[in-house]
Amino acid sequence: MQATLTFLGTGTSMGVPTLGCDCAVCRSTDPRNRRTRTSVRIAYEDRTILIDTGPDFHAQALREGVHRVDAVLYTHGHADHVMGFDDLRPLSFHVQGNLPVYADDPTADAIERIFDYTFRTEDRYPTSARVKVHRLSMTPGAELDLFGAHFQRIPVTHGRQQITGYRFGGVAYLTDMSDIPAESVPLLQNLDVLILDALRREPHSSHSHLDKSIGFVEQLKPRRAFFTHMSHDLDHAATDAMLPPHIRLAYDGLQISFEIS
């Protein structure tokens, strides 16, 4: 079936412009250099799936007209990926039952700890988000069926921890990754679209940098690739101009179409 992926945000944890910074990218008038915290929306068959809800989710949802959410997948429990969780409240009221949220064990633990008021059984605030956390199997390639589409868990390395990437149809979404373990490489073959972290030009201990990400694209050979989770080190136009034509920088609001099954 036909699906659309929208980049809700493509920025690093500090966002771009970065507070207190006066660099050329932070002062740029190119709207593609304005990067809110990283997240995507996947839409198919009148369903909406989110991957992560960062601190900018409220503004992103207003900008892109997100009026309903049917499920949320989380990659890991860092603040720039979960702190918009509470903004799911009004969207959860329109779901029959509870809004399903999927996360691996460490991420589920973080969400339940940070937003403990949502999950308490006594003295619960009446308009808390109506959600149910489903813990993902940690097995590489473990599948999840959401409304007729299959999502696979793809383990990736984020510094010293393992976090969750996702494959759905011919698309793989690997944000906040510094490396791809050998066990995940067979799960990333025959891709139409590879979306992965490219924080900056210089190496970083917990994120892939530009040249390393280009190397991953060359290794995995997707038909096209988009980089996300980018800092103010990367000017959109200048960086795009030096990339191969099948690799582009993503930007907030970019939409791509693909087949999902």
Short mmCIF file of the C-alpha atoms (twelve columns), coordinates in Angstrom:
data_MODEL
# 
_entry.id   MODEL 
# 
loop_
_atom_site.group_PDB 
_atom_site.id 
_atom_site.type_symbol 
_atom_site.label_atom_id 
_atom_site.label_alt_id 
_atom_site.label_comp_id 
_atom_site.label_asym_id 
_atom_site.label_seq_id 
_atom_site.Cartn_x 
_atom_site.Cartn_y 
_atom_site.Cartn_z 
_atom_site.pdbx_PDB_model_num 
ATOM 1   C CA . MET A 1   0.000   0.000  0.000  1 
ATOM 2   C CA . GLN A 2   1.067   3.586  -0.566 1 
ATOM 3   C CA . ALA A 3   2.497   5.473  2.408  1 
ATOM 4   C CA . THR A 4   3.967   8.902  3.115  1 
ATOM 5   C CA . LEU A 5   6.742   9.771  5.538  1 
ATOM 6   C CA . THR A 6   7.007   13.345 6.814  1 
ATOM 7   C CA . PHE A 7   10.098  14.601 8.589  1 
ATOM 8   C CA . LEU A 8   8.604   16.428 11.569 1 
ATOM 9   C CA . GLY A 9   12.073  17.408 12.749 1 
ATOM 10  C CA . THR A 10  15.643  16.852 11.550 1 
ATOM 11  C CA . GLY A 11  17.740  18.594 14.184 1 
ATOM 12  C CA . THR A 12  20.087  17.509 16.928 1 
ATOM 13  C CA . SER A 13  19.226  17.649 20.624 1 
ATOM 14  C CA . MET A 14  19.965  21.391 20.833 1 
ATOM 15  C CA . GLY A 15  18.004  22.257 17.699 1 
ATOM 16  C CA . VAL A 16  18.983  24.649 14.924 1 
ATOM 17  C CA . PRO A 17  19.216  27.601 15.394 1 
ATOM 18  C CA . THR A 18  21.051  26.684 18.582 1 
ATOM 19  C CA . LEU A 19  20.446  28.974 21.540 1 
ATOM 20  C CA . GLY A 20  23.264  31.479 22.066 1 
ATOM 21  C CA . CYS A 21  24.890  30.725 18.705 1 
ATOM 22  C CA . ASP A 22  25.596  33.354 16.054 1 
ATOM 23  C CA . CYS A 23  27.088  31.094 13.355 1 
ATOM 24  C CA . ALA A 24  26.125  31.396 9.684  1 
ATOM 25  C CA . VAL A 25  23.781  28.377 9.771  1 
ATOM 26  C CA . CYS A 26  21.985  29.607 12.890 1 
ATOM 27  C CA . ARG A 27  21.552  33.030 11.229 1 
ATOM 28  C CA . SER A 28  20.582  31.529 7.862  1 
ATOM 29  C CA . THR A 29  17.367  32.607 6.134  1 
ATOM 30  C CA . ASP A 30  17.128  29.224 4.347  1 
ATOM 31  C CA . PRO A 31  14.141  27.513 6.030  1 
ATOM 32  C CA . ARG A 32  15.832  24.142 5.513  1 
ATOM 33  C CA . ASN A 33  18.432  25.219 8.085  1 
ATOM 34  C CA . ARG A 34  15.739  25.538 10.760 1 
ATOM 35  C CA . ARG A 35  15.763  22.101 12.379 1 
ATOM 36  C CA . THR A 36  13.498  21.087 15.217 1 
ATOM 37  C CA . ARG A 37  14.190  17.944 17.231 1 
ATOM 38  C CA . THR A 38  14.146  14.699 15.258 1 
ATOM 39  C CA . SER A 39  10.894  12.808 14.630 1 
ATOM 40  C CA . VAL A 40  8.851   11.423 11.725 1 
ATOM 41  C CA . ARG A 41  5.225   10.743 10.872 1 
ATOM 42  C CA . ILE A 42  4.223   7.747  8.729  1 
ATOM 43  C CA . ALA A 43  0.766   7.887  7.142  1 
ATOM 44  C CA . TYR A 44  -1.090  5.106  5.296  1 
ATOM 45  C CA . GLU A 45  -4.683  3.936  4.964  1 
ATOM 46  C CA . ASP A 46  -5.940  6.854  7.113  1 
ATOM 47  C CA . ARG A 47  -3.572  5.805  9.894  1 
ATOM 48  C CA . THR A 48  -0.832  7.895  11.494 1 
ATOM 49  C CA . ILE A 49  2.231   6.385  13.159 1 
ATOM 50  C CA . LEU A 50  4.842   8.527  14.900 1 
ATOM 51  C CA . ILE A 51  8.438   7.639  15.593 1 
ATOM 52  C CA . ASP A 52  9.461   9.618  18.695 1 
ATOM 53  C CA . THR A 53  7.858   12.696 20.231 1 
ATOM 54  C CA . GLY A 54  10.520  15.255 21.032 1 
ATOM 55  C CA . PRO A 55  10.156  18.558 22.878 1 
ATOM 56  C CA . ASP A 56  9.049   20.285 19.653 1 
ATOM 57  C CA . PHE A 57  6.225   17.838 18.920 1 
ATOM 58  C CA . HIS A 58  3.409   20.295 19.732 1 
ATOM 59  C CA . ALA A 59  4.687   22.839 17.189 1 
ATOM 60  C CA . GLN A 60  5.492   20.118 14.642 1 
ATOM 61  C CA . ALA A 61  1.988   18.648 14.886 1 
ATOM 62  C CA . LEU A 62  0.407   22.064 14.371 1 
ATOM 63  C CA . ARG A 63  2.692   22.799 11.420 1 
ATOM 64  C CA . GLU A 64  1.948   19.498 9.665  1 
ATOM 65  C CA . GLY A 65  -1.723  19.190 10.613 1 
ATOM 66  C CA . VAL A 66  -1.376  16.067 12.770 1 
ATOM 67  C CA . HIS A 67  -4.965  15.679 13.999 1 
ATOM 68  C CA . ARG A 68  -4.821  12.025 15.019 1 
ATOM 69  C CA . VAL A 69  -2.269  9.441  16.051 1 
ATOM 70  C CA . ASP A 70  -2.866  5.686  15.995 1 
ATOM 71  C CA . ALA A 71  0.429   4.477  17.483 1 
ATOM 72  C CA . VAL A 72  3.825   5.775  18.588 1 
ATOM 73  C CA . LEU A 73  7.161   3.979  18.240 1 
ATOM 74  C CA . TYR A 74  10.151  5.106  20.280 1 
ATOM 75  C CA . THR A 75  13.825  4.727  19.452 1 
ATOM 76  C CA . HIS A 76  15.300  5.491  22.895 1 
ATOM 77  C CA . GLY A 77  14.670  7.448  26.052 1 
ATOM 78  C CA . HIS A 78  16.762  10.592 25.598 1 
ATOM 79  C CA . ALA A 79  15.016  13.903 26.234 1 
ATOM 80  C CA . ASP A 80  15.050  15.061 22.609 1 
ATOM 81  C CA . HIS A 81  13.040  11.966 21.645 1 
ATOM 82  C CA . VAL A 82  10.505  11.571 24.464 1 
ATOM 83  C CA . MET A 83  9.796   14.938 26.062 1 
ATOM 84  C CA . GLY A 84  6.774   15.612 23.835 1 
ATOM 85  C CA . PHE A 85  5.057   12.531 25.257 1 
ATOM 86  C CA . ASP A 86  2.633   14.636 27.295 1 
ATOM 87  C CA . ASP A 87  1.453   16.382 24.119 1 
ATOM 88  C CA . LEU A 88  -0.137  13.088 23.116 1 
ATOM 89  C CA . ARG A 89  -2.859  13.757 25.704 1 
ATOM 90  C CA . PRO A 90  -5.505  15.416 23.492 1 
ATOM 91  C CA . LEU A 91  -4.743  13.064 20.611 1 
ATOM 92  C CA . SER A 92  -5.176  10.030 22.867 1 
ATOM 93  C CA . PHE A 93  -8.702  11.097 23.832 1 
ATOM 94  C CA . HIS A 94  -9.903  10.268 20.303 1 
ATOM 95  C CA . VAL A 95  -8.539  6.703  20.339 1 
ATOM 96  C CA . GLN A 96  -10.865 3.873  21.212 1 
ATOM 97  C CA . GLY A 97  -9.309  2.364  24.326 1 
ATOM 98  C CA . ASN A 98  -5.707  3.470  24.856 1 
ATOM 99  C CA . LEU A 99  -3.177  4.861  22.389 1 
ATOM 100 C CA . PRO A 100 -0.575  2.109  21.857 1 
ATOM 101 C CA . VAL A 101 3.028   3.117  22.515 1 
ATOM 102 C CA . TYR A 102 5.899   0.780  21.625 1 
ATOM 103 C CA . ALA A 103 9.378   0.901  23.132 1 
ATOM 104 C CA . ASP A 104 12.209  -1.398 24.139 1 
ATOM 105 C CA . ASP A 105 12.660  -2.066 27.861 1 
ATOM 106 C CA . PRO A 106 15.126  0.772  28.697 1 
ATOM 107 C CA . THR A 107 13.011  3.301  26.790 1 
ATOM 108 C CA . ALA A 108 9.751   2.109  28.353 1 
ATOM 109 C CA . ASP A 109 11.363  2.373  31.788 1 
ATOM 110 C CA . ALA A 110 12.439  5.966  31.061 1 
ATOM 111 C CA . ILE A 111 8.993   7.011  29.809 1 
ATOM 112 C CA . GLU A 112 7.232   5.451  32.782 1 
ATOM 113 C CA . ARG A 113 9.677   7.122  35.193 1 
ATOM 114 C CA . ILE A 114 9.577   10.613 33.638 1 
ATOM 115 C CA . PHE A 115 5.805   10.609 33.110 1 
ATOM 116 C CA . ASP A 116 4.900   8.608  36.205 1 
ATOM 117 C CA . TYR A 117 1.737   10.702 36.731 1 
ATOM 118 C CA . THR A 118 0.373   9.243  33.487 1 
ATOM 119 C CA . PHE A 119 0.714   5.654  34.665 1 
ATOM 120 C CA . ARG A 120 -0.246  5.810  38.339 1 
ATOM 121 C CA . THR A 121 -3.392  3.931  39.281 1 
ATOM 122 C CA . GLU A 122 -4.304  6.054  42.317 1 
ATOM 123 C CA . ASP A 123 -4.898  9.805  42.386 1 
ATOM 124 C CA . ARG A 124 -4.650  9.891  38.609 1 
ATOM 125 C CA . TYR A 125 -5.218  13.235 36.910 1 
ATOM 126 C CA . PRO A 126 -8.447  12.863 34.878 1 
ATOM 127 C CA . THR A 127 -6.981  14.232 31.637 1 
ATOM 128 C CA . SER A 128 -3.726  12.270 31.696 1 
ATOM 129 C CA . ALA A 129 -2.789  10.700 28.384 1 
ATOM 130 C CA . ARG A 130 -4.717  7.497  27.709 1 
ATOM 131 C CA . VAL A 131 -1.854  5.321  26.595 1 
ATOM 132 C CA . LYS A 132 -0.671  1.745  26.947 1 
ATOM 133 C CA . VAL A 133 3.034   0.940  26.740 1 
ATOM 134 C CA . HIS A 134 3.903   -2.234 24.829 1 
ATOM 135 C CA . ARG A 135 7.451   -3.487 25.381 1 
ATOM 136 C CA . LEU A 136 9.226   -4.504 22.201 1 
ATOM 137 C CA . SER A 137 11.095  -7.743 21.880 1 
ATOM 138 C CA . MET A 138 14.834  -7.039 21.907 1 
ATOM 139 C CA . THR A 139 15.377  -9.673 19.188 1 
ATOM 140 C CA . PRO A 140 16.890  -8.178 16.007 1 
ATOM 141 C CA . GLY A 141 14.274  -8.155 13.276 1 
ATOM 142 C CA . ALA A 142 11.384  -8.694 15.711 1 
ATOM 143 C CA . GLU A 143 8.191   -7.752 13.859 1 
ATOM 144 C CA . LEU A 144 5.272   -5.627 14.886 1 
ATOM 145 C CA . ASP A 145 2.034   -5.467 12.889 1 
ATOM 146 C CA . LEU A 146 0.339   -2.081 12.948 1 
ATOM 147 C CA . PHE A 147 -2.895  -1.788 11.000 1 
ATOM 148 C CA . GLY A 148 -1.777  -4.079 8.221  1 
ATOM 149 C CA . ALA A 149 1.827   -2.846 7.945  1 
ATOM 150 C CA . HIS A 150 4.888   -4.604 9.317  1 
ATOM 151 C CA . PHE A 151 7.554   -2.801 11.352 1 
ATOM 152 C CA . GLN A 152 10.847  -4.488 12.217 1 
ATOM 153 C CA . ARG A 153 13.135  -3.622 15.116 1 
ATOM 154 C CA . ILE A 154 16.653  -2.836 13.859 1 
ATOM 155 C CA . PRO A 155 19.254  -2.626 16.663 1 
ATOM 156 C CA . VAL A 156 21.780  0.188  16.253 1 
ATOM 157 C CA . THR A 157 24.580  1.475  18.467 1 
ATOM 158 C CA . HIS A 158 24.289  4.928  20.058 1 
ATOM 159 C CA . GLY A 159 27.620  5.441  21.759 1 
ATOM 160 C CA . ARG A 160 27.808  2.725  24.426 1 
ATOM 161 C CA . GLN A 161 24.145  1.746  24.332 1 
ATOM 162 C CA . GLN A 162 21.972  -0.206 21.955 1 
ATOM 163 C CA . ILE A 163 18.824  1.570  20.765 1 
ATOM 164 C CA . THR A 164 16.048  0.803  18.300 1 
ATOM 165 C CA . GLY A 165 15.828  1.649  14.631 1 
ATOM 166 C CA . TYR A 166 12.891  0.572  12.484 1 
ATOM 167 C CA . ARG A 167 12.323  -0.877 9.044  1 
ATOM 168 C CA . PHE A 168 8.900   -0.610 7.426  1 
ATOM 169 C CA . GLY A 169 8.463   -1.716 3.831  1 
ATOM 170 C CA . GLY A 170 11.488  -0.537 1.873  1 
ATOM 171 C CA . VAL A 171 12.346  2.222  4.358  1 
ATOM 172 C CA . ALA A 172 14.739  2.061  7.321  1 
ATOM 173 C CA . TYR A 173 14.850  4.813  9.937  1 
ATOM 174 C CA . LEU A 174 18.072  4.864  11.981 1 
ATOM 175 C CA . THR A 175 18.365  8.044  13.986 1 
ATOM 176 C CA . ASP A 176 20.911  8.668  16.773 1 
ATOM 177 C CA . MET A 177 23.240  5.913  15.654 1 
ATOM 178 C CA . SER A 178 27.011  5.776  15.771 1 
ATOM 179 C CA . ASP A 179 27.319  2.311  14.277 1 
ATOM 180 C CA . ILE A 180 25.324  -0.533 12.735 1 
ATOM 181 C CA . PRO A 181 26.055  -3.893 14.370 1 
ATOM 182 C CA . ALA A 182 26.744  -6.869 12.122 1 
ATOM 183 C CA . GLU A 183 23.490  -8.547 13.166 1 
ATOM 184 C CA . SER A 184 21.509  -5.639 11.699 1 
ATOM 185 C CA . VAL A 185 23.175  -5.507 8.279  1 
ATOM 186 C CA . PRO A 186 21.125  -8.402 6.788  1 
ATOM 187 C CA . LEU A 187 17.959  -6.595 7.899  1 
ATOM 188 C CA . LEU A 188 18.909  -3.544 5.845  1 
ATOM 189 C CA . GLN A 189 19.202  -5.080 2.394  1 
ATOM 190 C CA . ASN A 190 17.152  -4.081 -0.676 1 
ATOM 191 C CA . LEU A 191 16.099  -0.721 0.731  1 
ATOM 192 C CA . ASP A 192 14.320  1.931  -1.272 1 
ATOM 193 C CA . VAL A 193 15.069  4.598  1.358  1 
ATOM 194 C CA . LEU A 194 17.668  4.681  4.146  1 
ATOM 195 C CA . ILE A 195 17.302  7.464  6.722  1 
ATOM 196 C CA . LEU A 196 20.188  7.810  9.103  1 
ATOM 197 C CA . ASP A 197 22.020  10.055 11.507 1 
ATOM 198 C CA . ALA A 198 24.636  12.489 10.167 1 
ATOM 199 C CA . LEU A 199 25.328  14.833 13.057 1 
ATOM 200 C CA . ARG A 200 28.198  16.935 11.717 1 
ATOM 201 C CA . ARG A 201 31.420  16.829 9.689  1 
ATOM 202 C CA . GLU A 202 33.744  15.820 12.541 1 
ATOM 203 C CA . PRO A 203 33.551  12.388 14.255 1 
ATOM 204 C CA . HIS A 204 31.441  12.090 17.402 1 
ATOM 205 C CA . SER A 205 31.421  9.414  20.096 1 
ATOM 206 C CA . SER A 206 27.698  8.607  19.900 1 
ATOM 207 C CA . HIS A 207 26.548  9.778  16.457 1 
ATOM 208 C CA . SER A 208 27.555  9.050  12.891 1 
ATOM 209 C CA . HIS A 209 29.190  11.964 11.094 1 
ATOM 210 C CA . LEU A 210 28.836  12.959 7.446  1 
ATOM 211 C CA . ASP A 211 31.582  10.849 5.851  1 
ATOM 212 C CA . LYS A 212 30.738  7.825  8.005  1 
ATOM 213 C CA . SER A 213 27.082  8.049  7.014  1 
ATOM 214 C CA . ILE A 214 28.037  8.270  3.344  1 
ATOM 215 C CA . GLY A 215 30.037  5.087  3.928  1 
ATOM 216 C CA . PHE A 216 26.984  3.323  5.359  1 
ATOM 217 C CA . VAL A 217 25.000  4.289  2.267  1 
ATOM 218 C CA . GLU A 218 27.741  2.919  0.027  1 
ATOM 219 C CA . GLN A 219 27.790  -0.326 2.035  1 
ATOM 220 C CA . LEU A 220 24.014  -0.894 2.161  1 
ATOM 221 C CA . LYS A 221 23.249  0.462  -1.335 1 
ATOM 222 C CA . PRO A 222 19.704  1.821  -0.881 1 
ATOM 223 C CA . ARG A 223 18.101  3.417  -3.918 1 
ATOM 224 C CA . ARG A 224 18.125  6.757  -2.079 1 
ATOM 225 C CA . ALA A 225 19.173  8.048  1.330  1 
ATOM 226 C CA . PHE A 226 18.334  10.984 3.581  1 
ATOM 227 C CA . PHE A 227 20.372  12.285 6.501  1 
ATOM 228 C CA . THR A 228 18.748  13.555 9.695  1 
ATOM 229 C CA . HIS A 229 19.606  14.549 13.299 1 
ATOM 230 C CA . MET A 230 21.920  17.294 12.024 1 
ATOM 231 C CA . SER A 231 23.614  20.090 13.934 1 
ATOM 232 C CA . HIS A 232 24.394  23.648 12.869 1 
ATOM 233 C CA . ASP A 233 27.693  22.351 11.464 1 
ATOM 234 C CA . LEU A 234 25.901  21.409 8.218  1 
ATOM 235 C CA . ASP A 235 24.557  24.146 5.964  1 
ATOM 236 C CA . HIS A 236 21.781  22.599 3.900  1 
ATOM 237 C CA . ALA A 237 22.526  24.003 0.442  1 
ATOM 238 C CA . ALA A 238 26.319  23.751 0.669  1 
ATOM 239 C CA . THR A 239 26.242  20.188 2.023  1 
ATOM 240 C CA . ASP A 240 23.637  18.965 -0.461 1 
ATOM 241 C CA . ALA A 241 25.758  20.331 -3.297 1 
ATOM 242 C CA . MET A 242 28.695  18.069 -2.405 1 
ATOM 243 C CA . LEU A 243 26.667  14.882 -1.875 1 
ATOM 244 C CA . PRO A 244 26.027  12.205 -4.517 1 
ATOM 245 C CA . PRO A 245 22.620  12.722 -6.202 1 
ATOM 246 C CA . HIS A 246 20.981  9.765  -4.426 1 
ATOM 247 C CA . ILE A 247 21.868  11.183 -0.973 1 
ATOM 248 C CA . ARG A 248 20.142  14.307 0.328  1 
ATOM 249 C CA . LEU A 249 19.873  16.130 3.613  1 
ATOM 250 C CA . ALA A 250 16.354  15.902 4.978  1 
ATOM 251 C CA . TYR A 251 14.628  19.036 6.249  1 
ATOM 252 C CA . ASP A 252 11.653  19.759 8.452  1 
ATOM 253 C CA . GLY A 253 8.441   19.201 6.503  1 
ATOM 254 C CA . LEU A 254 9.997   17.099 3.724  1 
ATOM 255 C CA . GLN A 255 7.647   14.316 2.551  1 
ATOM 256 C CA . ILE A 256 8.618   11.145 0.726  1 
ATOM 257 C CA . SER A 257 6.325   8.473  -0.715 1 
ATOM 258 C CA . PHE A 258 6.992   4.738  -0.534 1 
ATOM 259 C CA . GLU A 259 5.321   1.334  -0.461 1 
ATOM 260 C CA . ILE A 260 4.552   -0.288 2.877  1 
ATOM 261 C CA . SER A 261 3.232   -3.761 3.551  1 
# 
